[in-house]
Amino acid sequence: MELPFRIDHGRRAGALPPHHHDPFERMLVAPARAKEPTPITDGRRIEPYDLWVLWT
């Protein structure tokens, strides 16, 4: 499945609190905060963003 990533997602990713600096995980968090695809990951560094995540 492709992750749709739009300009507004990029803006949101850039504005996220600096819990970490992994750009890919920030790209997962930005659409999820906009109530778009639920992230499926084992990347525990996104826990501080308080999202609904399907952990693997």
PDB file of N, CA, C, O and CB in Angstrom:
ATOM      1  N   MET A   1       0.844  -1.182   0.000  1.00  0.00           N
ATOM      2  CA  MET A   1       0.000   0.000   0.000  1.00  0.00           C
ATOM      3  C   MET A   1       0.885   1.239   0.000  1.00  0.00           C
ATOM      4  O   MET A   1       1.872   1.306   0.732  1.00  0.00           O
ATOM      5  CB  MET A   1      -0.958   0.001   1.218  1.00  0.00           C
ATOM      6  N   GLU A   2       0.538   2.186  -0.797  1.00  0.00           N
ATOM      7  CA  GLU A   2       1.263   3.446  -0.829  1.00  0.00           C
ATOM      8  C   GLU A   2       0.729   4.380   0.247  1.00  0.00           C
ATOM      9  O   GLU A   2      -0.471   4.408   0.521  1.00  0.00           O
ATOM     10  CB  GLU A   2       1.157   4.102  -2.216  1.00  0.00           C
ATOM     11  N   LEU A   3       1.619   5.130   0.842  1.00  0.00           N
ATOM     12  CA  LEU A   3       1.220   6.117   1.829  1.00  0.00           C
ATOM     13  C   LEU A   3       1.021   7.446   1.119  1.00  0.00           C
ATOM     14  O   LEU A   3       1.990   8.036   0.642  1.00  0.00           O
ATOM     15  CB  LEU A   3       2.274   6.239   2.968  1.00  0.00           C
ATOM     16  N   PRO A   4      -0.226   7.934   1.038  1.00  0.00           N
ATOM     17  CA  PRO A   4      -0.429   9.239   0.418  1.00  0.00           C
ATOM     18  C   PRO A   4       0.197  10.321   1.293  1.00  0.00           C
ATOM     19  O   PRO A   4      -0.115  10.425   2.480  1.00  0.00           O
ATOM     20  CB  PRO A   4      -1.940   9.519   0.197  1.00  0.00           C
ATOM     21  N   PHE A   5       1.056  11.101   0.720  1.00  0.00           N
ATOM     22  CA  PHE A   5       1.735  12.147   1.480  1.00  0.00           C
ATOM     23  C   PHE A   5       1.624  13.433   0.697  1.00  0.00           C
ATOM     24  O   PHE A   5       2.189  13.572  -0.387  1.00  0.00           O
ATOM     25  CB  PHE A   5       3.228  11.785   1.757  1.00  0.00           C
ATOM     26  N   ARG A   6       0.885  14.375   1.263  1.00  0.00           N
ATOM     27  CA  ARG A   6       0.604  15.640   0.579  1.00  0.00           C
ATOM     28  C   ARG A   6       1.430  16.766   1.193  1.00  0.00           C
ATOM     29  O   ARG A   6       2.104  16.584   2.206  1.00  0.00           O
ATOM     30  CB  ARG A   6      -0.902  15.979   0.653  1.00  0.00           C
ATOM     31  N   ILE A   7       1.363  17.906   0.569  1.00  0.00           N
ATOM     32  CA  ILE A   7       2.104  19.072   1.054  1.00  0.00           C
ATOM     33  C   ILE A   7       1.701  19.417   2.480  1.00  0.00           C
ATOM     34  O   ILE A   7       2.560  19.740   3.301  1.00  0.00           O
ATOM     35  CB  ILE A   7       1.873  20.277   0.135  1.00  0.00           C
ATOM     36  N   ASP A   8       0.407  19.356   2.789  1.00  0.00           N
ATOM     37  CA  ASP A   8      -0.011  19.680   4.153  1.00  0.00           C
ATOM     38  C   ASP A   8       0.550  18.671   5.163  1.00  0.00           C
ATOM     39  O   ASP A   8       0.804  19.032   6.312  1.00  0.00           O
ATOM     40  CB  ASP A   8      -1.544  19.717   4.241  1.00  0.00           C
ATOM     41  N   HIS A   9       0.744  17.418   4.753  1.00  0.00           N
ATOM     42  CA  HIS A   9       1.384  16.445   5.640  1.00  0.00           C
ATOM     43  C   HIS A   9       2.836  16.846   5.901  1.00  0.00           C
ATOM     44  O   HIS A   9       3.330  16.723   7.022  1.00  0.00           O
ATOM     45  CB  HIS A   9       1.318  15.022   5.029  1.00  0.00           C
ATOM     46  N   GLY A  10       3.510  17.322   4.865  1.00  0.00           N
ATOM     47  CA  GLY A  10       4.888  17.779   5.036  1.00  0.00           C
ATOM     48  C   GLY A  10       4.986  18.937   6.010  1.00  0.00           C
ATOM     49  O   GLY A  10       5.906  19.005   6.825  1.00  0.00           O
ATOM     50  N   ARG A  11       4.033  19.840   5.917  1.00  0.00           N
ATOM     51  CA  ARG A  11       4.006  20.971   6.862  1.00  0.00           C
ATOM     52  C   ARG A  11       3.767  20.481   8.289  1.00  0.00           C
ATOM     53  O   ARG A  11       4.408  20.942   9.233  1.00  0.00           O
ATOM     54  CB  ARG A  11       2.909  21.987   6.463  1.00  0.00           C
ATOM     55  N   ARG A  12       2.834  19.537   8.429  1.00  0.00           N
ATOM     56  CA  ARG A  12       2.567  18.985   9.765  1.00  0.00           C
ATOM     57  C   ARG A  12       3.793  18.247  10.308  1.00  0.00           C
ATOM     58  O   ARG A  12       4.124  18.369  11.488  1.00  0.00           O
ATOM     59  CB  ARG A  12       1.354  18.032   9.722  1.00  0.00           C
ATOM     60  N   ALA A  13       4.459  17.487   9.448  1.00  0.00           N
ATOM     61  CA  ALA A  13       5.653  16.748   9.885  1.00  0.00           C
ATOM     62  C   ALA A  13       6.729  17.714  10.365  1.00  0.00           C
ATOM     63  O   ALA A  13       7.401  17.452  11.362  1.00  0.00           O
ATOM     64  CB  ALA A  13       6.202  15.865   8.738  1.00  0.00           C
ATOM     65  N   GLY A  14       6.894  18.824   9.663  1.00  0.00           N
ATOM     66  CA  GLY A  14       7.894  19.814  10.056  1.00  0.00           C
ATOM     67  C   GLY A  14       7.543  20.538  11.341  1.00  0.00           C
ATOM     68  O   GLY A  14       8.428  21.054  12.024  1.00  0.00           O
ATOM     69  N   ALA A  15       6.258  20.583  11.680  1.00  0.00           N
ATOM     70  CA  ALA A  15       5.813  21.299  12.876  1.00  0.00           C
ATOM     71  C   ALA A  15       5.668  20.393  14.103  1.00  0.00           C
ATOM     72  O   ALA A  15       5.311  20.867  15.181  1.00  0.00           O
ATOM     73  CB  ALA A  15       4.495  21.980  12.597  1.00  0.00           C
ATOM     74  N   LEU A  16       5.941  19.104  13.950  1.00  0.00           N
ATOM     75  CA  LEU A  16       5.801  18.185  15.083  1.00  0.00           C
ATOM     76  C   LEU A  16       6.802  18.515  16.179  1.00  0.00           C
ATOM     77  O   LEU A  16       7.896  19.007  15.900  1.00  0.00           O
ATOM     78  CB  LEU A  16       5.983  16.735  14.625  1.00  0.00           C
ATOM     79  N   PRO A  17       6.428  18.243  17.428  1.00  0.00           N
ATOM     80  CA  PRO A  17       7.385  18.425  18.528  1.00  0.00           C
ATOM     81  C   PRO A  17       8.614  17.545  18.292  1.00  0.00           C
ATOM     82  O   PRO A  17       8.503  16.476  17.692  1.00  0.00           O
ATOM     83  CB  PRO A  17       6.726  18.085  19.902  1.00  0.00           C
ATOM     84  N   PRO A  18       9.753  17.976  18.747  1.00  0.00           N
ATOM     85  CA  PRO A  18      10.999  17.244  18.459  1.00  0.00           C
ATOM     86  C   PRO A  18      11.235  16.046  19.388  1.00  0.00           C
ATOM     87  O   PRO A  18      12.263  15.982  20.062  1.00  0.00           O
ATOM     88  CB  PRO A  18      12.175  18.188  18.563  1.00  0.00           C
ATOM     89  N   HIS A  19      10.293  15.101  19.426  1.00  0.00           N
ATOM     90  CA  HIS A  19      10.493  13.912  20.248  1.00  0.00           C
ATOM     91  C   HIS A  19      11.648  13.071  19.702  1.00  0.00           C
ATOM     92  O   HIS A  19      12.353  12.404  20.459  1.00  0.00           O
ATOM     93  CB  HIS A  19       9.202  13.076  20.308  1.00  0.00           C
ATOM     94  N   HIS A  20      11.829  13.109  18.396  1.00  0.00           N
ATOM     95  CA  HIS A  20      12.955  12.447  17.736  1.00  0.00           C
ATOM     96  C   HIS A  20      13.120  13.104  16.378  1.00  0.00           C
ATOM     97  O   HIS A  20      12.344  13.992  16.024  1.00  0.00           O
ATOM     98  CB  HIS A  20      12.729  10.888  17.601  1.00  0.00           C
ATOM     99  N   HIS A  21      14.106  12.687  15.620  1.00  0.00           N
ATOM    100  CA  HIS A  21      14.374  13.347  14.330  1.00  0.00           C
ATOM    101  C   HIS A  21      14.399  12.367  13.165  1.00  0.00           C
ATOM    102  O   HIS A  21      15.064  12.619  12.161  1.00  0.00           O
ATOM    103  CB  HIS A  21      15.696  14.088  14.390  1.00  0.00           C
ATOM    104  N   ASP A  22      13.683  11.256  13.288  1.00  0.00           N
ATOM    105  CA  ASP A  22      13.612  10.281  12.202  1.00  0.00           C
ATOM    106  C   ASP A  22      12.585  10.780  11.187  1.00  0.00           C
ATOM    107  O   ASP A  22      11.390  10.786  11.483  1.00  0.00           O
ATOM    108  CB  ASP A  22      13.234   8.851  12.738  1.00  0.00           C
ATOM    109  N   PRO A  23      13.020  11.196  10.000  1.00  0.00           N
ATOM    110  CA  PRO A  23      12.075  11.777   9.038  1.00  0.00           C
ATOM    111  C   PRO A  23      10.995  10.799   8.583  1.00  0.00           C
ATOM    112  O   PRO A  23       9.860  11.216   8.355  1.00  0.00           O
ATOM    113  CB  PRO A  23      12.823  12.281   7.834  1.00  0.00           C
ATOM    114  N   PHE A  24      11.314   9.508   8.443  1.00  0.00           N
ATOM    115  CA  PHE A  24      10.299   8.566   8.009  1.00  0.00           C
ATOM    116  C   PHE A  24       9.202   8.421   9.054  1.00  0.00           C
ATOM    117  O   PHE A  24       8.018   8.425   8.717  1.00  0.00           O
ATOM    118  CB  PHE A  24      10.926   7.213   7.713  1.00  0.00           C
ATOM    119  N   GLU A  25       9.581   8.296  10.297  1.00  0.00           N
ATOM    120  CA  GLU A  25       8.562   8.162  11.343  1.00  0.00           C
ATOM    121  C   GLU A  25       7.741   9.443  11.475  1.00  0.00           C
ATOM    122  O   GLU A  25       6.550   9.382  11.777  1.00  0.00           O
ATOM    123  CB  GLU A  25       9.219   7.814  12.690  1.00  0.00           C
ATOM    124  N   ARG A  26       8.355  10.590  11.254  1.00  0.00           N
ATOM    125  CA  ARG A  26       7.601  11.843  11.253  1.00  0.00           C
ATOM    126  C   ARG A  26       6.599  11.851  10.090  1.00  0.00           C
ATOM    127  O   ARG A  26       5.512  12.417  10.205  1.00  0.00           O
ATOM    128  CB  ARG A  26       8.562  13.062  11.152  1.00  0.00           C
ATOM    129  N   MET A  27       6.978  11.211   8.960  1.00  0.00           N
ATOM    130  CA  MET A  27       6.065  11.106   7.820  1.00  0.00           C
ATOM    131  C   MET A  27       4.905  10.169   8.126  1.00  0.00           C
ATOM    132  O   MET A  27       3.833  10.317   7.538  1.00  0.00           O
ATOM    133  CB  MET A  27       6.815  10.618   6.580  1.00  0.00           C
ATOM    134  N   LEU A  28       5.083   9.216   9.022  1.00  0.00           N
ATOM    135  CA  LEU A  28       3.975   8.358   9.458  1.00  0.00           C
ATOM    136  C   LEU A  28       3.054   9.099  10.423  1.00  0.00           C
ATOM    137  O   LEU A  28       1.834   8.944  10.371  1.00  0.00           O
ATOM    138  CB  LEU A  28       4.515   7.082  10.123  1.00  0.00           C
ATOM    139  N   VAL A  29       3.644   9.899  11.297  1.00  0.00           N
ATOM    140  CA  VAL A  29       2.881  10.587  12.331  1.00  0.00           C
ATOM    141  C   VAL A  29       1.998  11.683  11.736  1.00  0.00           C
ATOM    142  O   VAL A  29       0.850  11.833  12.153  1.00  0.00           O
ATOM    143  CB  VAL A  29       3.825  11.183  13.373  1.00  0.00           C
ATOM    144  N   ALA A  30       2.504  12.446  10.781  1.00  0.00           N
ATOM    145  CA  ALA A  30       1.767  13.603  10.251  1.00  0.00           C
ATOM    146  C   ALA A  30       0.389  13.230   9.708  1.00  0.00           C
ATOM    147  O   ALA A  30      -0.593  13.841  10.129  1.00  0.00           O
ATOM    148  CB  ALA A  30       2.574  14.270   9.153  1.00  0.00           C
ATOM    149  N   PRO A  31       0.257  12.254   8.792  1.00  0.00           N
ATOM    150  CA  PRO A  31      -1.098  11.900   8.328  1.00  0.00           C
ATOM    151  C   PRO A  31      -1.951  11.280   9.432  1.00  0.00           C
ATOM    152  O   PRO A  31      -3.167  11.471   9.454  1.00  0.00           O
ATOM    153  CB  PRO A  31      -1.010  10.932   7.155  1.00  0.00           C
ATOM    154  N   ALA A  32      -1.327  10.539  10.347  1.00  0.00           N
ATOM    155  CA  ALA A  32      -2.098   9.909  11.430  1.00  0.00           C
ATOM    156  C   ALA A  32      -2.718  10.961  12.338  1.00  0.00           C
ATOM    157  O   ALA A  32      -3.828  10.775  12.838  1.00  0.00           O
ATOM    158  CB  ALA A  32      -1.205   8.966  12.253  1.00  0.00           C
ATOM    159  N   ARG A  33      -2.011  12.058  12.555  1.00  0.00           N
ATOM    160  CA  ARG A  33      -2.570  13.133  13.385  1.00  0.00           C
ATOM    161  C   ARG A  33      -3.716  13.831  12.681  1.00  0.00           C
ATOM    162  O   ARG A  33      -4.542  14.474  13.330  1.00  0.00           O
ATOM    163  CB  ARG A  33      -1.490  14.149  13.746  1.00  0.00           C
ATOM    164  N   ALA A  34      -3.779  13.715  11.367  1.00  0.00           N
ATOM    165  CA  ALA A  34      -4.876  14.291  10.588  1.00  0.00           C
ATOM    166  C   ALA A  34      -6.020  13.288  10.431  1.00  0.00           C
ATOM    167  O   ALA A  34      -6.916  13.495   9.613  1.00  0.00           O
ATOM    168  CB  ALA A  34      -4.373  14.743   9.206  1.00  0.00           C
ATOM    169  N   LYS A  35      -5.994  12.190  11.218  1.00  0.00           N
ATOM    170  CA  LYS A  35      -7.026  11.143  11.200  1.00  0.00           C
ATOM    171  C   LYS A  35      -7.074  10.427   9.856  1.00  0.00           C
ATOM    172  O   LYS A  35      -8.140  10.012   9.403  1.00  0.00           O
ATOM    173  CB  LYS A  35      -8.398  11.742  11.514  1.00  0.00           C
ATOM    174  N   GLU A  36      -5.929  10.286   9.231  1.00  0.00           N
ATOM    175  CA  GLU A  36      -5.842   9.556   7.972  1.00  0.00           C
ATOM    176  C   GLU A  36      -5.262   8.185   8.266  1.00  0.00           C
ATOM    177  O   GLU A  36      -5.445   7.733   9.396  1.00  0.00           O
ATOM    178  CB  GLU A  36      -4.975  10.323   6.919  1.00  0.00           C
ATOM    179  N   PRO A  37      -4.589   7.480   7.386  1.00  0.00           N
ATOM    180  CA  PRO A  37      -4.263   6.082   7.665  1.00  0.00           C
ATOM    181  C   PRO A  37      -3.637   5.843   9.032  1.00  0.00           C
ATOM    182  O   PRO A  37      -2.761   6.587   9.474  1.00  0.00           O
ATOM    183  CB  PRO A  37      -3.341   5.575   6.620  1.00  0.00           C
ATOM    184  N   THR A  38      -4.105   4.792   9.689  1.00  0.00           N
ATOM    185  CA  THR A  38      -3.554   4.390  10.982  1.00  0.00           C
ATOM    186  C   THR A  38      -2.171   3.800  10.754  1.00  0.00           C
ATOM    187  O   THR A  38      -2.021   2.888   9.942  1.00  0.00           O
ATOM    188  CB  THR A  38      -4.486   3.365  11.705  1.00  0.00           C
ATOM    189  N   PRO A  39      -1.160   4.300  11.452  1.00  0.00           N
ATOM    190  CA  PRO A  39       0.168   3.715  11.268  1.00  0.00           C
ATOM    191  C   PRO A  39       0.249   2.306  11.838  1.00  0.00           C
ATOM    192  O   PRO A  39      -0.299   2.010  12.899  1.00  0.00           O
ATOM    193  CB  PRO A  39       1.223   4.594  11.918  1.00  0.00           C
ATOM    194  N   ILE A  40       0.944   1.453  11.106  1.00  0.00           N
ATOM    195  CA  ILE A  40       1.239   0.098  11.552  1.00  0.00           C
ATOM    196  C   ILE A  40       2.753   0.026  11.646  1.00  0.00           C
ATOM    197  O   ILE A  40       3.447   0.087  10.632  1.00  0.00           O
ATOM    198  CB  ILE A  40       0.644  -1.010  10.571  1.00  0.00           C
ATOM    199  N   THR A  41       3.262  -0.104  12.860  1.00  0.00           N
ATOM    200  CA  THR A  41       4.704  -0.011  13.043  1.00  0.00           C
ATOM    201  C   THR A  41       5.153  -0.687  14.326  1.00  0.00           C
ATOM    202  O   THR A  41       4.346  -0.976  15.210  1.00  0.00           O
ATOM    203  CB  THR A  41       5.138   1.437  13.046  1.00  0.00           C
ATOM    204  N   ASP A  42       6.436  -0.929  14.412  1.00  0.00           N
ATOM    205  CA  ASP A  42       7.022  -1.344  15.682  1.00  0.00           C
ATOM    206  C   ASP A  42       7.955  -0.244  16.186  1.00  0.00           C
ATOM    207  O   ASP A  42       8.701  -0.443  17.145  1.00  0.00           O
ATOM    208  CB  ASP A  42       7.785  -2.692  15.530  1.00  0.00           C
ATOM    209  N   GLY A  43       7.906   0.908  15.535  1.00  0.00           N
ATOM    210  CA  GLY A  43       8.747   2.045  15.895  1.00  0.00           C
ATOM    211  C   GLY A  43       8.233   2.743  17.145  1.00  0.00           C
ATOM    212  O   GLY A  43       7.409   3.654  17.060  1.00  0.00           O
ATOM    213  N   ARG A  44       8.710   2.323  18.282  1.00  0.00           N
ATOM    214  CA  ARG A  44       8.214   2.850  19.561  1.00  0.00           C
ATOM    215  C   ARG A  44       8.558   4.317  19.778  1.00  0.00           C
ATOM    216  O   ARG A  44       8.068   4.922  20.732  1.00  0.00           O
ATOM    217  CB  ARG A  44       8.774   2.037  20.699  1.00  0.00           C
ATOM    218  N   ARG A  45       9.383   4.901  18.925  1.00  0.00           N
ATOM    219  CA  ARG A  45       9.715   6.315  19.117  1.00  0.00           C
ATOM    220  C   ARG A  45       8.537   7.233  18.809  1.00  0.00           C
ATOM    221  O   ARG A  45       8.594   8.420  19.131  1.00  0.00           O
ATOM    222  CB  ARG A  45      10.897   6.694  18.244  1.00  0.00           C
ATOM    223  N   ILE A  46       7.470   6.721  18.193  1.00  0.00           N
ATOM    224  CA  ILE A  46       6.324   7.589  17.926  1.00  0.00           C
ATOM    225  C   ILE A  46       5.322   7.593  19.081  1.00  0.00           C
ATOM    226  O   ILE A  46       4.323   8.310  19.020  1.00  0.00           O
ATOM    227  CB  ILE A  46       5.629   7.152  16.645  1.00  0.00           C
ATOM    228  N   GLU A  47       5.568   6.812  20.125  1.00  0.00           N
ATOM    229  CA  GLU A  47       4.661   6.777  21.279  1.00  0.00           C
ATOM    230  C   GLU A  47       4.385   8.155  21.883  1.00  0.00           C
ATOM    231  O   GLU A  47       3.241   8.411  22.258  1.00  0.00           O
ATOM    232  CB  GLU A  47       5.234   5.879  22.342  1.00  0.00           C
ATOM    233  N   PRO A  48       5.359   9.052  21.999  1.00  0.00           N
ATOM    234  CA  PRO A  48       5.077  10.354  22.615  1.00  0.00           C
ATOM    235  C   PRO A  48       4.063  11.213  21.849  1.00  0.00           C
ATOM    236  O   PRO A  48       3.553  12.196  22.385  1.00  0.00           O
ATOM    237  CB  PRO A  48       6.355  11.120  22.751  1.00  0.00           C
ATOM    238  N   TYR A  49       3.771  10.842  20.599  1.00  0.00           N
ATOM    239  CA  TYR A  49       2.823  11.641  19.813  1.00  0.00           C
ATOM    240  C   TYR A  49       1.371  11.320  20.132  1.00  0.00           C
ATOM    241  O   TYR A  49       0.474  11.960  19.584  1.00  0.00           O
ATOM    242  CB  TYR A  49       3.068  11.428  18.340  1.00  0.00           C
ATOM    243  N   ASP A  50       1.111  10.346  21.002  1.00  0.00           N
ATOM    244  CA  ASP A  50      -0.244  10.028  21.463  1.00  0.00           C
ATOM    245  C   ASP A  50      -1.197   9.768  20.301  1.00  0.00           C
ATOM    246  O   ASP A  50      -2.205  10.457  20.141  1.00  0.00           O
ATOM    247  CB  ASP A  50      -0.784  11.160  22.325  1.00  0.00           C
ATOM    248  N   LEU A  51      -0.862   8.765  19.495  1.00  0.00           N
ATOM    249  CA  LEU A  51      -1.674   8.372  18.347  1.00  0.00           C
ATOM    250  C   LEU A  51      -2.281   7.000  18.585  1.00  0.00           C
ATOM    251  O   LEU A  51      -1.813   6.239  19.432  1.00  0.00           O
ATOM    252  CB  LEU A  51      -0.834   8.373  17.055  1.00  0.00           C
ATOM    253  N   TRP A  52      -3.321   6.692  17.833  1.00  0.00           N
ATOM    254  CA  TRP A  52      -3.813   5.333  17.791  1.00  0.00           C
ATOM    255  C   TRP A  52      -2.933   4.621  16.784  1.00  0.00           C
ATOM    256  O   TRP A  52      -2.899   5.004  15.614  1.00  0.00           O
ATOM    257  CB  TRP A  52      -5.349   5.256  17.411  1.00  0.00           C
ATOM    258  N   VAL A  53      -2.218   3.589  17.217  1.00  0.00           N
ATOM    259  CA  VAL A  53      -1.272   2.869  16.368  1.00  0.00           C
ATOM    260  C   VAL A  53      -1.543   1.379  16.461  1.00  0.00           C
ATOM    261  O   VAL A  53      -1.862   0.872  17.536  1.00  0.00           O
ATOM    262  CB  VAL A  53       0.187   3.182  16.770  1.00  0.00           C
ATOM    263  N   LEU A  54      -1.419   0.682  15.361  1.00  0.00           N
ATOM    264  CA  LEU A  54      -1.473  -0.764  15.373  1.00  0.00           C
ATOM    265  C   LEU A  54      -0.026  -1.228  15.483  1.00  0.00           C
ATOM    266  O   LEU A  54       0.732  -1.171  14.515  1.00  0.00           O
ATOM    267  CB  LEU A  54      -2.196  -1.348  14.088  1.00  0.00           C
ATOM    268  N   TRP A  55       0.351  -1.689  16.680  1.00  0.00           N
ATOM    269  CA  TRP A  55       1.735  -2.091  16.936  1.00  0.00           C
ATOM    270  C   TRP A  55       1.987  -3.486  16.404  1.00  0.00           C
ATOM    271  O   TRP A  55       1.140  -4.369  16.537  1.00  0.00           O
ATOM    272  CB  TRP A  55       2.053  -2.032  18.434  1.00  0.00           C
ATOM    273  N   THR A  56       3.140  -3.687  15.808  1.00  0.00           N
ATOM    274  CA  THR A  56       3.507  -5.017  15.295  1.00  0.00           C
ATOM    275  C   THR A  56       4.507  -5.671  16.219  1.00  0.00           C
ATOM    276  O   THR A  56       4.941  -6.794  15.964  1.00  0.00           O
ATOM    277  CB  THR A  56       4.086  -4.923  13.869  1.00  0.00           C
TER     278      THR A  56
END
